[in-house]
Amino acid sequence: MSVIPKHGFKASEIIKEGRTTQSNVDDIKKWASFEKSAPEMSEEQICLFLLACNNDLDLTKYTIESFFKQKCSSPELFMNRDIDNKENKFTHQVSLLAVFPKRTEENYVIALGCLKDTTYYNFCIESQIKAAFTLISAYLYENPPDGLIFIIDIKGVGIMHLTRLKLGPLKKFFAYLQEALPTQLRRVHVLNATYIFEKILAIAKPFMKKELFELIITHPPETSMQDFFENHIPAACMPSNFGGELKSLEEISEDTKEYIRGVKGFLEDEEQQIQFFKNEKKL
């Protein structure tokens, strides 16, 4: 029997807020019951996809199909996400990944990733992608945002890190980001962007659609954070390390890990849903 993940919010709350309708939910539920490319889902899961697709029913169906297809075909990126297992624990030792406790006025959640250990041979692209996707899944458990802003601080990234990039995982990363993400990616800010980022972009660009490329804003090392606060993300939503009003990035990162530990059961249920669907459909 399929496991259906239970979220920390109710579909009825999202409908009451006017963010989607029961009719939309019922339409997708009916479609999924006859569609071989989608498993049984909760109304909460369906709401997430509807919100991600601005209630466009055809796009929602496509995104759901992409979501389950990609998760089934890439277990190295979407399974075994316990952050305390050996591989994932090492990833969090090498990097800082954090979701900020304060959202923007538009109800966008803000996440940041950067390297804590800049030794190039400790960098593993698959593990970093997996950690980032785990982060997003965990923070869609409750209180669904209206979008995601991702900040990438590439300080300390050097030319040798490029040798650790692999085209296969990058292709899968961008496919999921652009076709299967159950929330809307609103903006990507790249801090401390130097010529290294231009080289990274040259490698990644073949996998990127125009719409994603246009979401990226680069900020060189000499960028004034005051300008950043005024034009992009307010200081009230940023860590103290960056001149913001929140706790330090290190503290927020620790809080993020504790939060992910707290939704371990939910993440495991998600994985079981994927595994059951994969076995049932023999994907």
C-alpha positions as YAML, in Angstrom:
chain: A
units: angstrom
residues:
- id: 1
  name: MET
  ca: [0.00, 0.00, 0.00]
- id: 2
  name: SER
  ca: [1.29, 3.43, -0.96]
- id: 3
  name: VAL
  ca: [2.46, 5.81, 1.74]
- id: 4
  name: ILE
  ca: [1.12, 9.35, 1.40]
- id: 5
  name: PRO
  ca: [3.20, 12.01, 3.17]
- id: 6
  name: LYS
  ca: [1.30, 14.06, 5.72]
- id: 7
  name: HIS
  ca: [2.06, 17.77, 5.69]
- id: 8
  name: GLY
  ca: [1.92, 20.20, 8.58]
- id: 9
  name: PHE
  ca: [-0.77, 22.29, 6.91]
- id: 10
  name: LYS
  ca: [-4.28, 21.57, 5.63]
- id: 11
  name: ALA
  ca: [-5.48, 22.02, 2.06]
- id: 12
  name: SER
  ca: [-8.61, 23.62, 3.46]
- id: 13
  name: GLU
  ca: [-6.45, 26.42, 4.90]
- id: 14
  name: ILE
  ca: [-4.92, 27.16, 1.50]
- id: 15
  name: ILE
  ca: [-8.37, 27.14, -0.11]
- id: 16
  name: LYS
  ca: [-9.81, 29.39, 2.61]
- id: 17
  name: GLU
  ca: [-6.99, 31.87, 1.97]
- id: 18
  name: GLY
  ca: [-8.05, 32.01, -1.68]
- id: 19
  name: ARG
  ca: [-4.76, 30.67, -2.99]
- id: 20
  name: THR
  ca: [-6.45, 27.84, -4.88]
- id: 21
  name: THR
  ca: [-9.90, 26.23, -5.06]
- id: 22
  name: GLN
  ca: [-11.42, 22.91, -4.08]
- id: 23
  name: SER
  ca: [-12.46, 22.54, -7.71]
- id: 24
  name: ASN
  ca: [-8.81, 22.71, -8.80]
- id: 25
  name: VAL
  ca: [-7.80, 20.17, -6.16]
- id: 26
  name: ASP
  ca: [-10.60, 17.82, -7.18]
- id: 27
  name: ASP
  ca: [-9.69, 18.15, -10.85]
- id: 28
  name: ILE
  ca: [-6.07, 17.13, -10.21]
- id: 29
  name: LYS
  ca: [-7.14, 14.36, -7.83]
- id: 30
  name: LYS
  ca: [-9.48, 12.91, -10.47]
- id: 31
  name: TRP
  ca: [-6.81, 13.16, -13.16]
- id: 32
  name: ALA
  ca: [-4.24, 11.42, -10.92]
- id: 33
  name: SER
  ca: [-6.64, 8.56, -10.18]
- id: 34
  name: PHE
  ca: [-6.66, 7.64, -13.90]
- id: 35
  name: GLU
  ca: [-3.15, 8.73, -14.81]
- id: 36
  name: LYS
  ca: [-0.37, 6.12, -14.74]
- id: 37
  name: SER
  ca: [2.35, 8.78, -14.42]
- id: 38
  name: ALA
  ca: [1.15, 9.99, -11.00]
- id: 39
  name: PRO
  ca: [0.54, 8.16, -7.71]
- id: 40
  name: GLU
  ca: [-2.13, 8.74, -5.12]
- id: 41
  name: MET
  ca: [-1.49, 12.12, -3.48]
- id: 42
  name: SER
  ca: [-2.83, 14.06, -0.54]
- id: 43
  name: GLU
  ca: [-4.77, 17.25, -1.14]
- id: 44
  name: GLU
  ca: [-1.88, 19.08, 0.51]
- id: 45
  name: GLN
  ca: [0.58, 17.74, -2.06]
- id: 46
  name: ILE
  ca: [-1.77, 18.77, -4.82]
- id: 47
  name: CYS
  ca: [-2.05, 22.27, -3.34]
- id: 48
  name: LEU
  ca: [1.73, 22.68, -3.44]
- id: 49
  name: PHE
  ca: [1.81, 21.90, -7.16]
- id: 50
  name: LEU
  ca: [-1.15, 24.17, -7.88]
- id: 51
  name: LEU
  ca: [0.55, 27.04, -6.06]
- id: 52
  name: ALA
  ca: [3.80, 26.37, -7.91]
- id: 53
  name: CYS
  ca: [1.96, 26.55, -11.23]
- id: 54
  name: ASN
  ca: [-0.30, 29.54, -10.50]
- id: 55
  name: ASN
  ca: [-3.32, 27.20, -10.64]
- id: 56
  name: ASP
  ca: [-2.71, 26.39, -14.29]
- id: 57
  name: LEU
  ca: [-4.16, 22.87, -14.38]
- id: 58
  name: ASP
  ca: [-2.29, 21.65, -17.46]
- id: 59
  name: LEU
  ca: [1.02, 22.94, -16.14]
- id: 60
  name: THR
  ca: [0.25, 21.41, -12.74]
- id: 61
  name: LYS
  ca: [-0.28, 18.00, -14.31]
- id: 62
  name: TYR
  ca: [2.96, 18.28, -16.28]
- id: 63
  name: THR
  ca: [4.89, 19.34, -13.16]
- id: 64
  name: ILE
  ca: [3.50, 16.44, -11.14]
- id: 65
  name: GLU
  ca: [4.48, 13.97, -13.87]
- id: 66
  name: SER
  ca: [7.97, 15.48, -14.03]
- id: 67
  name: PHE
  ca: [8.30, 15.46, -10.24]
- id: 68
  name: PHE
  ca: [7.63, 11.75, -9.84]
- id: 69
  name: LYS
  ca: [9.46, 10.71, -12.99]
- id: 70
  name: GLN
  ca: [12.63, 12.55, -11.99]
- id: 71
  name: LYS
  ca: [12.54, 11.40, -8.39]
- id: 72
  name: CYS
  ca: [12.12, 7.79, -9.51]
- id: 73
  name: SER
  ca: [14.98, 7.99, -12.01]
- id: 74
  name: SER
  ca: [17.50, 9.78, -9.75]
- id: 75
  name: PRO
  ca: [17.59, 8.06, -6.34]
- id: 76
  name: GLU
  ca: [21.12, 9.40, -5.76]
- id: 77
  name: LEU
  ca: [19.62, 12.89, -5.49]
- id: 78
  name: PHE
  ca: [16.30, 12.19, -3.77]
- id: 79
  name: MET
  ca: [16.64, 9.15, -1.50]
- id: 80
  name: ASN
  ca: [18.37, 8.47, 1.85]
- id: 81
  name: ARG
  ca: [18.11, 12.10, 2.97]
- id: 82
  name: ASP
  ca: [18.72, 11.62, 6.69]
- id: 83
  name: ILE
  ca: [21.16, 14.46, 7.35]
- id: 84
  name: ASP
  ca: [22.88, 12.44, 10.07]
- id: 85
  name: ASN
  ca: [23.99, 9.59, 7.85]
- id: 86
  name: LYS
  ca: [27.67, 9.58, 6.92]
- id: 87
  name: GLU
  ca: [27.43, 11.07, 3.44]
- id: 88
  name: ASN
  ca: [24.93, 13.81, 4.27]
- id: 89
  name: LYS
  ca: [26.67, 14.68, 7.51]
- id: 90
  name: PHE
  ca: [29.91, 15.28, 5.61]
- id: 91
  name: THR
  ca: [28.09, 17.53, 3.12]
- id: 92
  name: HIS
  ca: [26.90, 19.73, 5.99]
- id: 93
  name: GLN
  ca: [30.44, 19.81, 7.38]
- id: 94
  name: VAL
  ca: [31.76, 21.08, 4.06]
- id: 95
  name: SER
  ca: [29.01, 23.61, 3.39]
- id: 96
  name: LEU
  ca: [26.57, 25.90, 5.14]
- id: 97
  name: LEU
  ca: [22.96, 25.50, 4.07]
- id: 98
  name: ALA
  ca: [20.30, 27.61, 5.71]
- id: 99
  name: VAL
  ca: [16.70, 28.69, 5.37]
- id: 100
  name: PHE
  ca: [16.18, 32.08, 6.97]
- id: 101
  name: PRO
  ca: [13.53, 32.34, 9.70]
- id: 102
  name: LYS
  ca: [11.99, 35.50, 8.24]
- id: 103
  name: ARG
  ca: [10.26, 35.61, 4.86]
- id: 104
  name: THR
  ca: [9.89, 38.56, 2.53]
- id: 105
  name: GLU
  ca: [6.71, 40.65, 2.43]
- id: 106
  name: GLU
  ca: [5.67, 38.61, -0.62]
- id: 107
  name: ASN
  ca: [5.83, 35.42, 1.49]
- id: 108
  name: TYR
  ca: [8.96, 34.18, -0.27]
- id: 109
  name: VAL
  ca: [11.20, 31.86, 1.72]
- id: 110
  name: ILE
  ca: [14.93, 32.61, 1.47]
- id: 111
  name: ALA
  ca: [17.62, 29.93, 1.42]
- id: 112
  name: LEU
  ca: [21.39, 30.34, 1.23]
- id: 113
  name: GLY
  ca: [24.21, 27.97, 0.39]
- id: 114
  name: CYS
  ca: [27.95, 28.49, 0.61]
- id: 115
  name: LEU
  ca: [31.13, 26.51, 1.22]
- id: 116
  name: LYS
  ca: [32.52, 26.26, 4.72]
- id: 117
  name: ASP
  ca: [35.43, 24.09, 3.60]
- id: 118
  name: THR
  ca: [36.82, 25.40, 0.31]
- id: 119
  name: THR
  ca: [39.14, 22.44, -0.29]
- id: 120
  name: TYR
  ca: [38.15, 21.48, -3.82]
- id: 121
  name: TYR
  ca: [38.45, 17.70, -3.41]
- id: 122
  name: ASN
  ca: [35.93, 17.76, -0.55]
- id: 123
  name: PHE
  ca: [33.33, 19.25, -2.88]
- id: 124
  name: CYS
  ca: [30.87, 16.73, -4.35]
- id: 125
  name: ILE
  ca: [28.26, 18.11, -6.74]
- id: 126
  name: GLU
  ca: [25.80, 15.23, -6.25]
- id: 127
  name: SER
  ca: [25.85, 15.63, -2.47]
- id: 128
  name: GLN
  ca: [25.39, 19.39, -2.69]
- id: 129
  name: ILE
  ca: [22.42, 19.02, -5.05]
- id: 130
  name: LYS
  ca: [20.87, 16.40, -2.80]
- id: 131
  name: ALA
  ca: [21.28, 18.63, 0.26]
- id: 132
  name: ALA
  ca: [19.71, 21.60, -1.53]
- id: 133
  name: PHE
  ca: [16.71, 19.57, -2.70]
- id: 134
  name: THR
  ca: [16.31, 18.09, 0.80]
- id: 135
  name: LEU
  ca: [16.24, 21.62, 2.16]
- id: 136
  name: ILE
  ca: [13.45, 22.64, -0.20]
- id: 137
  name: SER
  ca: [11.35, 19.53, 0.52]
- id: 138
  name: ALA
  ca: [11.67, 20.01, 4.28]
- id: 139
  name: TYR
  ca: [10.53, 23.62, 4.13]
- id: 140
  name: LEU
  ca: [7.47, 22.76, 2.05]
- id: 141
  name: TYR
  ca: [6.24, 20.58, 4.90]
- id: 142
  name: GLU
  ca: [4.26, 23.42, 6.46]
- id: 143
  name: ASN
  ca: [3.15, 26.99, 5.76]
- id: 144
  name: PRO
  ca: [3.72, 26.85, 1.97]
- id: 145
  name: PRO
  ca: [5.53, 29.94, 0.68]
- id: 146
  name: ASP
  ca: [4.57, 31.81, -2.47]
- id: 147
  name: GLY
  ca: [8.04, 31.39, -3.82]
- id: 148
  name: LEU
  ca: [11.70, 30.67, -3.15]
- id: 149
  name: ILE
  ca: [14.68, 33.00, -3.31]
- id: 150
  name: PHE
  ca: [18.01, 31.19, -3.36]
- id: 151
  name: ILE
  ca: [21.27, 32.92, -2.48]
- id: 152
  name: ILE
  ca: [24.55, 31.29, -3.50]
- id: 153
  name: ASP
  ca: [27.69, 32.75, -1.97]
- id: 154
  name: ILE
  ca: [30.63, 31.49, -4.05]
- id: 155
  name: LYS
  ca: [33.35, 33.03, -1.90]
- id: 156
  name: GLY
  ca: [36.26, 30.62, -1.82]
- id: 157
  name: VAL
  ca: [35.24, 28.77, -4.98]
- id: 158
  name: GLY
  ca: [38.28, 28.41, -7.23]
- id: 159
  name: ILE
  ca: [39.22, 27.07, -10.63]
- id: 160
  name: MET
  ca: [39.85, 23.56, -9.24]
- id: 161
  name: HIS
  ca: [36.24, 23.32, -8.07]
- id: 162
  name: LEU
  ca: [35.24, 23.30, -11.74]
- id: 163
  name: THR
  ca: [36.94, 19.91, -12.09]
- id: 164
  name: ARG
  ca: [34.39, 18.55, -9.59]
- id: 165
  name: LEU
  ca: [31.39, 19.52, -11.72]
- id: 166
  name: LYS
  ca: [29.75, 16.65, -13.58]
- id: 167
  name: LEU
  ca: [27.41, 17.18, -16.50]
- id: 168
  name: GLY
  ca: [25.03, 14.32, -15.60]
- id: 169
  name: PRO
  ca: [24.09, 15.63, -12.13]
- id: 170
  name: LEU
  ca: [23.97, 19.22, -13.42]
- id: 171
  name: LYS
  ca: [21.54, 18.22, -16.17]
- id: 172
  name: LYS
  ca: [19.31, 16.48, -13.61]
- id: 173
  name: PHE
  ca: [19.57, 19.46, -11.26]
- id: 174
  name: PHE
  ca: [18.34, 21.95, -13.83]
- id: 175
  name: ALA
  ca: [15.66, 19.60, -15.14]
- id: 176
  name: TYR
  ca: [14.15, 19.29, -11.68]
- id: 177
  name: LEU
  ca: [14.54, 22.98, -10.95]
- id: 178
  name: GLN
  ca: [12.78, 24.01, -14.15]
- id: 179
  name: GLU
  ca: [10.19, 21.27, -14.63]
- id: 180
  name: ALA
  ca: [9.40, 19.61, -11.31]
- id: 181
  name: LEU
  ca: [9.96, 22.02, -8.42]
- id: 182
  name: PRO
  ca: [6.83, 22.14, -6.22]
- id: 183
  name: THR
  ca: [7.27, 25.84, -5.51]
- id: 184
  name: GLN
  ca: [8.09, 28.88, -7.62]
- id: 185
  name: LEU
  ca: [11.71, 29.90, -7.92]
- id: 186
  name: ARG
  ca: [11.55, 33.69, -7.82]
- id: 187
  name: ARG
  ca: [15.18, 34.80, -7.89]
- id: 188
  name: VAL
  ca: [18.75, 33.48, -7.63]
- id: 189
  name: HIS
  ca: [21.34, 35.84, -6.16]
- id: 190
  name: VAL
  ca: [25.00, 34.96, -6.62]
- id: 191
  name: LEU
  ca: [27.23, 36.74, -4.10]
- id: 192
  name: ASN
  ca: [30.97, 37.30, -4.55]
- id: 193
  name: ALA
  ca: [30.61, 36.59, -8.26]
- id: 194
  name: THR
  ca: [33.96, 36.72, -10.05]
- id: 195
  name: TYR
  ca: [35.24, 35.31, -13.34]
- id: 196
  name: ILE
  ca: [34.80, 31.86, -11.76]
- id: 197
  name: PHE
  ca: [31.04, 32.23, -11.93]
- id: 198
  name: GLU
  ca: [31.26, 33.09, -15.62]
- id: 199
  name: LYS
  ca: [33.03, 29.78, -16.16]
- id: 200
  name: ILE
  ca: [30.44, 27.92, -14.05]
- id: 201
  name: LEU
  ca: [27.68, 29.57, -16.06]
- id: 202
  name: ALA
  ca: [29.32, 28.57, -19.32]
- id: 203
  name: ILE
  ca: [29.18, 24.92, -18.19]
- id: 204
  name: ALA
  ca: [25.61, 25.15, -16.89]
- id: 205
  name: LYS
  ca: [24.01, 27.35, -19.55]
- id: 206
  name: PRO
  ca: [23.24, 24.52, -22.04]
- id: 207
  name: PHE
  ca: [20.88, 23.05, -19.42]
- id: 208
  name: MET
  ca: [19.17, 26.32, -18.56]
- id: 209
  name: LYS
  ca: [16.05, 27.75, -20.11]
- id: 210
  name: LYS
  ca: [15.87, 31.46, -20.81]
- id: 211
  name: GLU
  ca: [13.36, 31.94, -17.96]
- id: 212
  name: LEU
  ca: [15.78, 30.55, -15.38]
- id: 213
  name: PHE
  ca: [18.75, 32.44, -16.77]
- id: 214
  name: GLU
  ca: [16.82, 35.68, -16.38]
- id: 215
  name: LEU
  ca: [16.23, 34.98, -12.67]
- id: 216
  name: ILE
  ca: [19.95, 35.12, -11.88]
- id: 217
  name: ILE
  ca: [21.42, 38.32, -10.45]
- id: 218
  name: THR
  ca: [25.17, 38.45, -9.83]
- id: 219
  name: HIS
  ca: [26.83, 40.57, -7.17]
- id: 220
  name: PRO
  ca: [30.62, 41.11, -7.29]
- id: 221
  name: PRO
  ca: [32.74, 41.07, -4.10]
- id: 222
  name: GLU
  ca: [32.70, 44.86, -3.85]
- id: 223
  name: THR
  ca: [28.88, 45.02, -3.80]
- id: 224
  name: SER
  ca: [27.45, 47.34, -1.16]
- id: 225
  name: MET
  ca: [25.16, 45.31, 1.11]
- id: 226
  name: GLN
  ca: [23.20, 48.48, 1.78]
- id: 227
  name: ASP
  ca: [22.34, 48.61, -1.93]
- id: 228
  name: PHE
  ca: [21.52, 44.89, -1.80]
- id: 229
  name: PHE
  ca: [19.10, 45.48, 1.09]
- id: 230
  name: GLU
  ca: [17.45, 48.42, -0.65]
- id: 231
  name: ASN
  ca: [17.08, 46.78, -4.05]
- id: 232
  name: HIS
  ca: [16.72, 43.07, -3.39]
- id: 233
  name: ILE
  ca: [16.28, 41.59, 0.10]
- id: 234
  name: PRO
  ca: [15.73, 43.74, 3.21]
- id: 235
  name: ALA
  ca: [18.21, 43.63, 6.07]
- id: 236
  name: ALA
  ca: [15.45, 42.29, 8.32]
- id: 237
  name: CYS
  ca: [15.55, 39.05, 6.31]
- id: 238
  name: MET
  ca: [19.35, 38.59, 6.18]
- id: 239
  name: PRO
  ca: [21.92, 37.13, 8.63]
- id: 240
  name: SER
  ca: [24.16, 39.33, 10.73]
- id: 241
  name: ASN
  ca: [27.27, 38.13, 8.84]
- id: 242
  name: PHE
  ca: [25.95, 39.98, 5.80]
- id: 243
  name: GLY
  ca: [24.96, 43.09, 7.73]
- id: 244
  name: GLY
  ca: [21.43, 41.90, 8.32]
- id: 245
  name: GLU
  ca: [19.25, 41.80, 11.42]
- id: 246
  name: LEU
  ca: [18.92, 38.02, 11.86]
- id: 247
  name: LYS
  ca: [21.22, 35.67, 13.76]
- id: 248
  name: SER
  ca: [24.51, 34.63, 12.21]
- id: 249
  name: LEU
  ca: [24.50, 32.31, 9.22]
- id: 250
  name: GLU
  ca: [26.18, 29.61, 11.31]
- id: 251
  name: GLU
  ca: [23.41, 29.77, 13.91]
- id: 252
  name: ILE
  ca: [20.68, 29.74, 11.27]
- id: 253
  name: SER
  ca: [22.38, 26.78, 9.60]
- id: 254
  name: GLU
  ca: [22.28, 24.84, 12.88]
- id: 255
  name: ASP
  ca: [18.61, 25.75, 13.32]
- id: 256
  name: THR
  ca: [17.98, 24.54, 9.76]
- id: 257
  name: LYS
  ca: [19.58, 21.18, 10.47]
- id: 258
  name: GLU
  ca: [17.45, 20.79, 13.59]
- id: 259
  name: TYR
  ca: [14.34, 21.60, 11.58]
- id: 260
  name: ILE
  ca: [15.23, 18.98, 8.97]
- id: 261
  name: ARG
  ca: [15.77, 16.44, 11.74]
- id: 262
  name: GLY
  ca: [12.32, 17.33, 13.04]
- id: 263
  name: VAL
  ca: [10.67, 16.42, 9.72]
- id: 264
  name: LYS
  ca: [12.68, 13.24, 9.21]
- id: 265
  name: GLY
  ca: [9.52, 11.11, 9.26]
- id: 266
  name: PHE
  ca: [7.89, 13.28, 6.60]
- id: 267
  name: LEU
  ca: [10.94, 13.00, 4.33]
- id: 268
  name: GLU
  ca: [10.99, 9.22, 4.79]
- id: 269
  name: ASP
  ca: [7.30, 9.01, 3.89]
- id: 270
  name: GLU
  ca: [8.02, 11.00, 0.72]
- id: 271
  name: GLU
  ca: [10.74, 8.54, -0.19]
- id: 272
  name: GLN
  ca: [8.46, 5.56, 0.47]
- id: 273
  name: GLN
  ca: [5.79, 7.11, -1.75]
- id: 274
  name: ILE
  ca: [8.35, 7.44, -4.54]
- id: 275
  name: GLN
  ca: [9.67, 3.91, -4.05]
- id: 276
  name: PHE
  ca: [6.18, 2.37, -4.04]
- id: 277
  name: PHE
  ca: [5.24, 4.28, -7.18]
- id: 278
  name: LYS
  ca: [8.48, 3.22, -8.88]
- id: 279
  name: ASN
  ca: [7.93, -0.44, -8.02]
- id: 280
  name: GLU
  ca: [4.26, -0.37, -8.96]
- id: 281
  name: LYS
  ca: [4.88, 1.27, -12.33]
- id: 282
  name: LYS
  ca: [8.16, -0.65, -12.86]
- id: 283
  name: LEU
  ca: [9.92, 2.59, -13.73]
...
